[in-house]
């Protein structure tokens, strides 16, 4: 059984990839370097200082009326969580948590109280739990695009 699982996992592993110069690399360290270089280039080109991002956001932000400000200062209500889950559109790519809207629709009864407690805790503490700030990047190659080229 372990052999079958290992064989299945190996079928999904990236065993080689082309670097920026078109050369095939096979070692895990070199493959990791190719991915690291690609994502640094992809993400780094669009980064701007946090202060500039905040200034742009605040300059475009609309002012809230008193009623809206009061609503934001109130407690997190379970019925609001349920309404937000109900507004999620199905058939779309999952969000940051990897769970599709259909999951939330199906289990809203179990999730709403837990999400309410979580959001109340986040509001009280002023920050998200460390686990929610972690990222998992999965590389998916296009059908027929050739899995050797990172941009595919």
DRENVEX-771263 format. One record per atom (N, C-alpha, C): residue in one letter; atom name; x, y, z. Coordinates in steps of 0.02 Angstrom, whole numbers, plus 50000, padded with zeros to 5 digits. Example, Ala and Ser with C-alpha at 12.3 -4.5 7.8 and 13.67 -1.06 7.14 Angstrom:
NODE resn name    c1    c2    c3
NODE    a    N 50660 49716 50390
NODE    a   CA 50615 49775 50390
NODE    a    C 50660 49835 50390
NODE    s    N 50642 49888 50354
NODE    s   CA 50684 49947 50357
NODE    s    C 50645 50002 50394
This chain:
NODE resn name    c1    c2    c3
NODE    x    N 50041 49941 50000
NODE    x   CA 50000 50000 50000
NODE    x    C 50044 50063 50000
NODE    x    N 50096 50063 50042
NODE    x   CA 50140 50121 50045
NODE    x    C 50173 50133 49978
NODE    x    N 50189 50080 49942
NODE    x   CA 50220 50086 49876
NODE    x    C 50174 50122 49828
NODE    x    N 50108 50106 49830
NODE    x   CA 50059 50138 49786
NODE    x    C 50053 50212 49802
NODE    x    N 50052 50228 49866
NODE    x   CA 50046 50298 49886
NODE    x    C 50108 50337 49863
NODE    x    N 50168 50306 49874
NODE    x   CA 50229 50338 49854
NODE    x    C 50231 50348 49778
NODE    x    N 50208 50298 49741
NODE    x   CA 50207 50303 49668
NODE    x    C 50160 50359 49646
NODE    x    N 50101 50364 49680
NODE    x   CA 50053 50417 49663
NODE    x    C 50083 50486 49678
NODE    x    N 50116 50493 49735
NODE    x   CA 50147 50557 49753
NODE    x    C 50202 50575 49704
NODE    x    N 50240 50526 49682
NODE    x   CA 50294 50539 49635
NODE    x    C 50266 50562 49568
NODE    x    N 50207 50538 49550
NODE    x   CA 50175 50559 49487
NODE    x    C 50158 50633 49486
NODE    x    N 50151 50664 49546
NODE    x   CA 50133 50735 49551
NODE    x    C 50194 50779 49566
NODE    x    N 50251 50748 49578
NODE    x   CA 50311 50786 49595
NODE    x    C 50341 50818 49533
NODE    x    N 50373 50875 49543
NODE    x   CA 50409 50908 49489
NODE    x    C 50479 50879 49489
NODE    x    N 50496 50840 49439
NODE    x   CA 50561 50807 49436
NODE    x    C 50613 50847 49398
NODE    x    N 50590 50892 49355
NODE    x   CA 50635 50935 49318
NODE    x    C 50596 50995 49291
NODE    x    N 50634 51048 49276
NODE    x   CA 50603 51109 49251
NODE    x    C 50656 51148 49212
NODE    x    N 50635 51192 49169
NODE    x   CA 50683 51233 49131
NODE    x    C 50697 51298 49169
NODE    x    N 50759 51317 49172
NODE    x   CA 50778 51380 49204
NODE    x    C 50767 51438 49155
NODE    x    N 50788 51498 49174
NODE    x   CA 50778 51558 49133
NODE    x    C 50814 51555 49066
NODE    x    N 50864 51513 49061
NODE    x   CA 50903 51508 48999
NODE    x    C 50882 51448 48957
NODE    x    N 50829 51412 48979
NODE    x   CA 50804 51355 48941
NODE    x    C 50837 51289 48957
NODE    x    N 50883 51289 49005
NODE    x   CA 50917 51227 49025
NODE    x    C 50874 51187 49073
NODE    x    N 50873 51122 49065
NODE    x   CA 50836 51079 49111
NODE    x    C 50876 51072 49176
NODE    x    N 50843 51080 49232
NODE    x   CA 50874 51068 49297
NODE    x    C 50836 51012 49332
NODE    x    N 50873 50970 49367
NODE    x   CA 50843 50910 49397
NODE    x    C 50847 50908 49473
NODE    x    N 50896 50941 49503
NODE    x   CA 50902 50937 49575
NODE    x    C 50848 50978 49609
NODE    x    N 50826 50956 49666
NODE    x   CA 50773 50991 49703
NODE    x    C 50794 51062 49721
NODE    x    N 50858 51071 49738
NODE    x   CA 50883 51138 49755
NODE    x    C 50879 51185 49695
NODE    x    N 50899 51160 49636
NODE    x   CA 50897 51201 49576
NODE    x    C 50825 51217 49556
NODE    x    N 50781 51168 49563
NODE    x   CA 50710 51178 49547
NODE    x    C 50682 51231 49594
NODE    x    N 50699 51227 49658
NODE    x   CA 50676 51277 49706
NODE    x    C 50702 51346 49688
NODE    x    N 50766 51350 49667
NODE    x   CA 50795 51414 49646
NODE    x    C 50758 51444 49587
NODE    x    N 50738 51401 49538
NODE    x   CA 50701 51425 49480
NODE    x    C 50634 51454 49501
NODE    x    N 50598 51418 49545
NODE    x   CA 50533 51443 49568
NODE    x    C 50541 51506 49609
NODE    x    N 50591 51508 49653
NODE    x   CA 50603 51567 49694
NODE    x    C 50617 51628 49651
NODE    x    N 50661 51620 49602
NODE    x   CA 50677 51674 49556
NODE    x    C 50615 51698 49518
NODE    x    N 50576 51651 49494
NODE    x   CA 50515 51669 49456
NODE    x    C 50466 51709 49499
NODE    x    N 50453 51685 49560
NODE    x   CA 50404 51719 49602
NODE    x    C 50430 51785 49629
NODE    x    N 50496 51791 49640
NODE    x   CA 50524 51856 49660
NODE    x    C 50513 51907 49604
NODE    x    N 50526 51885 49542
NODE    x   CA 50516 51929 49485
NODE    x    C 50442 51946 49476
NODE    x    N 50399 51896 49483
NODE    x   CA 50328 51905 49473
NODE    x    C 50298 51952 49526
NODE    x    N 50314 51940 49588
NODE    x   CA 50284 51978 49643
NODE    x    C 50322 52042 49659
NODE    x    N 50387 52040 49654
NODE    x   CA 50427 52097 49673
NODE    x    C 50418 52157 49629
NODE    x    N 50401 52146 49567
NODE    x   CA 50394 52202 49520
NODE    x    C 50335 52247 49537
NODE    x    N 50288 52221 49575
NODE    x   CA 50227 52259 49589
NODE    x    C 50224 52286 49660
NODE    x    N 50277 52275 49698
NODE    x   CA 50277 52298 49767
NODE    x    C 50292 52372 49772
NODE    x    N 50258 52405 49817
NODE    x   CA 50273 52475 49830
NODE    x    C 50274 52482 49906
NODE    x    N 50305 52534 49932
NODE    x   CA 50308 52543 50004
NODE    x    C 50239 52544 50036
NODE    x    N 50235 52516 50096
NODE    x   CA 50171 52512 50132
NODE    x    C 50139 52580 50141
NODE    x    N 50180 52630 50158
NODE    x   CA 50153 52698 50168
NODE    x    C 50119 52723 50105
NODE    x    N 50148 52709 50047
NODE    x   CA 50118 52730 49984
NODE    x    C 50052 52694 49971
NODE    x    N 50050 52629 49986
NODE    x   CA 49989 52589 49978
NODE    x    C 49934 52618 50022
NODE    x    N 49951 52632 50085
NODE    x   CA 49901 52659 50132
NODE    x    C 49876 52728 50110
NODE    x    N 49922 52770 50087
NODE    x   CA 49902 52836 50063
NODE    x    C 49854 52831 50004
NODE    x    N 49870 52787 49956
NODE    x   CA 49825 52777 49899
NODE    x    C 49757 52752 49921
NODE    x    N 49756 52704 49967
NODE    x   CA 49693 52677 49991
NODE    x    C 49652 52731 50026
NODE    x    N 49683 52768 50071
NODE    x   CA 49647 52818 50110
NODE    x    C 49624 52876 50066
NODE    x    N 49661 52892 50014
NODE    x   CA 49641 52946 49969
NODE    x    C 49579 52926 49928
NODE    x    N 49572 52860 49915
NODE    x   CA 49515 52836 49876
NODE    x    C 49456 52813 49919
NODE    x    N 49469 52805 49984
NODE    x   CA 49417 52779 50028
NODE    x    C 49359 52829 50034
NODE    x    N 49299 52802 50035
NODE    x   CA 49240 52845 50043
NODE    x    C 49228 52855 50118
NODE    x    N 49203 52913 50135
NODE    x   CA 49187 52926 50204
NODE    x    C 49122 52890 50222
NODE    x    N 49120 52865 50283
NODE    x   CA 49061 52830 50307
NODE    x    C 49014 52878 50343
NODE    x    N 48950 52865 50336
NODE    x   CA 48902 52905 50373
NODE    x    C 48902 52880 50446
NODE    x    N 48873 52917 50491
NODE    x   CA 48873 52900 50562
NODE    x    C 48843 52832 50575
NODE    x    N 48790 52815 50540
NODE    x   CA 48756 52751 50548
NODE    x    C 48804 52693 50530
NODE    x    N 48841 52701 50475
NODE    x   CA 48889 52650 50454
NODE    x    C 48946 52644 50504
NODE    x    N 48970 52700 50530
NODE    x   CA 49023 52698 50580
NODE    x    C 49000 52660 50643
NODE    x    N 48939 52673 50665
NODE    x   CA 48912 52638 50723
NODE    x    C 48906 52563 50711
NODE    x    N 48885 52545 50650
NODE    x   CA 48879 52474 50633
NODE    x    C 48946 52439 50635
NODE    x    N 48999 52474 50612
NODE    x   CA 49066 52445 50613
NODE    x    C 49093 52437 50684
NODE    x    N 49071 52480 50729
NODE    x   CA 49095 52476 50798
NODE    x    C 49058 52426 50840
NODE    x    N 49004 52398 50813
NODE    x   CA 48964 52350 50851
NODE    x    C 48994 52281 50852
NODE    x    N 48962 52236 50888
NODE    x   CA 48987 52167 50892
NODE    x    C 48977 52130 50826
NODE    x    N 49016 52077 50818
NODE    x   CA 49009 52033 50760
NODE    x    C 48948 51988 50774
NODE    x    N 48899 51990 50730
NODE    x   CA 48837 51952 50741
NODE    x    C 48835 51891 50697
NODE    x    N 48812 51835 50726
NODE    x   CA 48808 51772 50688
NODE    x    C 48763 51778 50627
NODE    x    N 48709 51815 50633
NODE    x   CA 48664 51822 50575
NODE    x    C 48698 51859 50517
NODE    x    N 48744 51904 50533
NODE    x   CA 48782 51939 50481
NODE    x    C 48830 51890 50447
NODE    x    N 48860 51845 50486
NODE    x   CA 48905 51794 50459
NODE    x    C 48865 51749 50412
NODE    x    N 48806 51727 50435
NODE    x   CA 48763 51684 50393
NODE    x    C 48743 51719 50328
NODE    x    N 48728 51784 50333
NODE    x   CA 48708 51822 50273
NODE    x    C 48768 51828 50225
NODE    x    N 48828 51839 50253
NODE    x   CA 48887 51844 50210
NODE    x    C 48901 51778 50176
NODE    x    N 48894 51723 50212
NODE    x   CA 48904 51656 50182
NODE    x    C 48851 51645 50127
NODE    x    N 48790 51666 50140
NODE    x   CA 48737 51659 50090
NODE    x    C 48751 51698 50026
NODE    x    N 48789 51753 50033
NODE    x   CA 48805 51795 49975
NODE    x    C 48864 51768 49934
NODE    x    N 48900 51718 49961
NODE    x   CA 48957 51690 49924
NODE    x    C 48932 51656 49860
NODE    x    N 48966 51669 49805
NODE    x   CA 48947 51641 49741
NODE    x    C 48983 51574 49730
NODE    x    N 48945 51522 49715
NODE    x   CA 48974 51456 49703
NODE    x    C 49004 51450 49634
NODE    x    N 49041 51396 49624
NODE    x   CA 49070 51383 49559
NODE    x    C 49131 51425 49544
NODE    x    N 49159 51457 49594
NODE    x   CA 49218 51499 49585
NODE    x    C 49279 51466 49617
NODE    x    N 49338 51493 49603
NODE    x   CA 49399 51469 49634
NODE    x    C 49396 51482 49709
NODE    x    N 49418 51433 49749
NODE    x   CA 49416 51443 49822
NODE    x    C 49458 51503 49843
NODE    x    N 49442 51529 49901
NODE    x   CA 49478 51587 49928
NODE    x    C 49544 51566 49959
NODE    x    N 49572 51610 50000
NODE    x   CA 49637 51599 50031
NODE    x    C 49638 51536 50075
NODE    x    N 49582 51516 50102
NODE    x   CA 49580 51457 50144
NODE    x    C 49575 51392 50105
NODE    x    N 49566 51397 50039
NODE    x   CA 49563 51338 49997
NODE    x    C 49494 51305 49997
NODE    x    N 49446 51334 50030
NODE    x   CA 49379 51305 50034
NODE    x    C 49331 51342 49988
NODE    x    N 49295 51306 49946
NODE    x   CA 49249 51339 49900
NODE    x    C 49186 51363 49936
NODE    x    N 49149 51407 49903
NODE    x   CA 49088 51434 49932
NODE    x    C 49039 51379 49950
NODE    x    N 49038 51325 49909
NODE    x   CA 48991 51270 49921
NODE    x    C 49004 51238 49990
NODE    x    N 49067 51235 50011
NODE    x   CA 49083 51209 50077
NODE    x    C 49049 51251 50131
NODE    x    N 49056 51317 50126
NODE    x   CA 49026 51362 50175
NODE    x    C 48950 51358 50173
NODE    x    N 48921 51353 50113
NODE    x   CA 48848 51347 50107
NODE    x    C 48824 51283 50142
NODE    x    N 48860 51228 50132
NODE    x   CA 48840 51163 50160
NODE    x    C 48845 51162 50236
NODE    x    N 48899 51191 50263
NODE    x   CA 48913 51186 50334
NODE    x    C 48903 51251 50372
NODE    x    N 48864 51297 50346
NODE    x   CA 48855 51361 50378
NODE    x    C 48827 51353 50449
NODE    x    N 48786 51304 50461
NODE    x   CA 48758 51293 50528
NODE    x    C 48812 51278 50579
NODE    x    N 48862 51239 50560
NODE    x   CA 48917 51223 50605
NODE    x    C 48969 51278 50607
NODE    x    N 48979 51311 50551
NODE    x   CA 49033 51360 50546
NODE    x    C 49016 51429 50573
NODE    x    N 48954 51450 50566
NODE    x   CA 48935 51519 50585
NODE    x    C 48953 51535 50658
NODE    x    N 48937 51493 50706
NODE    x   CA 48956 51510 50775
NODE    x    C 49032 51514 50785
NODE    x    N 49068 51468 50752
NODE    x   CA 49141 51468 50759
NODE    x    C 49172 51529 50724
NODE    x    N 49147 51547 50665
NODE    x   CA 49172 51605 50630
NODE    x    C 49156 51669 50669
NODE    x    N 49097 51672 50699
NODE    x   CA 49078 51730 50740
NODE    x    C 49127 51738 50797
NODE    x    N 49143 51683 50832
NODE    x   CA 49191 51686 50887
NODE    x    C 49261 51706 50863
NODE    x    N 49281 51678 50806
NODE    x   CA 49347 51694 50778
NODE    x    C 49351 51769 50761
NODE    x    N 49302 51795 50725
NODE    x   CA 49304 51865 50704
NODE    x    C 49300 51911 50765
NODE    x    N 49261 51893 50815
NODE    x   CA 49258 51933 50877
NODE    x    C 49327 51934 50911
NODE    x    N 49360 51877 50911
NODE    x   CA 49427 51873 50941
NODE    x    C 49476 51916 50902
NODE    x    N 49474 51912 50836
NODE    x   CA 49518 51952 50794
NODE    x    C 49505 52027 50806
NODE    x    N 49443 52046 50811
NODE    x   CA 49425 52116 50823
NODE    x    C 49452 52139 50891
NODE    x    N 49446 52095 50940
NODE    x   CA 49469 52112 51008
NODE    x    C 49545 52115 51011
NODE    x    N 49579 52067 50980
NODE    x   CA 49653 52064 50983
NODE    x    C 49686 52114 50935
NODE    x    N 49652 52130 50880
NODE    x   CA 49679 52178 50833
NODE    x    C 49723 52148 50779
NODE    x    N 49728 52082 50777
NODE    x   CA 49767 52049 50724
NODE    x    C 49743 51978 50713
NODE    x    N 49759 51952 50654
NODE    x   CA 49739 51884 50637
NODE    x    C 49786 51834 50670
NODE    x    N 49763 51773 50682
NODE    x   CA 49808 51722 50708
NODE    x    C 49865 51710 50658
NODE    x    N 49923 51690 50683
NODE    x   CA 49982 51680 50642
NODE    x    C 49969 51631 50584
NODE    x    N 49930 51578 50598
NODE    x   CA 49918 51527 50547
NODE    x    C 49882 51556 50486
NODE    x    N 49842 51608 50496
NODE    x   CA 49805 51636 50439
NODE    x    C 49849 51682 50397
NODE    x    N 49910 51694 50419
NODE    x   CA 49956 51736 50381
NODE    x    C 50006 51695 50341
NODE    x    N 49999 51628 50344
NODE    x   CA 50044 51584 50306
NODE    x    C 50017 51575 50236
NODE    x    N 50061 51559 50189
NODE    x   CA 50042 51552 50120
NODE    x    C 50067 51485 50093
NODE    x    N 50026 51453 50052
NODE    x   CA 50045 51393 50017
NODE    x    C 50036 51406 49943
NODE    x    N 50090 51403 49906
NODE    x   CA 50087 51414 49834
NODE    x    C 50092 51348 49798
NODE    x    N 50045 51335 49754
NODE    x   CA 50043 51272 49716
NODE    x    C 50053 51289 49643
NODE    x    N 50099 51256 49612
NODE    x   CA 50113 51268 49541
NODE    x    C 50070 51221 49499
NODE    x    N 50030 51249 49455
NODE    x   CA 49988 51210 49410
NODE    x    C 50008 51226 49338
NODE    x    N 50025 51174 49301
NODE    x   CA 50043 51186 49231
NODE    x    C 49981 51180 49187
NODE    x    N 49980 51219 49133
NODE    x   CA 49924 51217 49088
NODE    x    C 49924 51153 49048
NODE    x    N 49866 51130 49029
NODE    x   CA 49861 51071 48987
NODE    x    C 49894 51084 48920
NODE    x    N 49939 51040 48902
NODE    x   CA 49974 51048 48838
NODE    x    C 50027 51102 48838
NODE    x    N 50037 51134 48895
NODE    x   CA 50085 51189 48898
NODE    x    C 50155 51167 48912
NODE    x    N 50164 51105 48930
NODE    x   CA 50231 51081 48946
NODE    x    C 50249 51099 49017
NODE    x    N 50254 51050 49060
NODE    x   CA 50268 51061 49130
NODE    x    C 50339 51081 49144
NODE    x    N 50381 51085 49094
NODE    x   CA 50451 51102 49104
NODE    x    C 50462 51178 49110
NODE    x    N 50416 51217 49083
NODE    x   CA 50425 51290 49082
NODE    x    C 50381 51320 49136
NODE    x    N 50413 51356 49182
NODE    x   CA 50378 51381 49241
NODE    x    C 50319 51427 49224
NODE    x    N 50323 51464 49170
NODE    x   CA 50269 51511 49153
NODE    x    C 50207 51475 49126
NODE    x    N 50213 51410 49114
NODE    x   CA 50155 51370 49092
NODE    x    C 50120 51342 49152
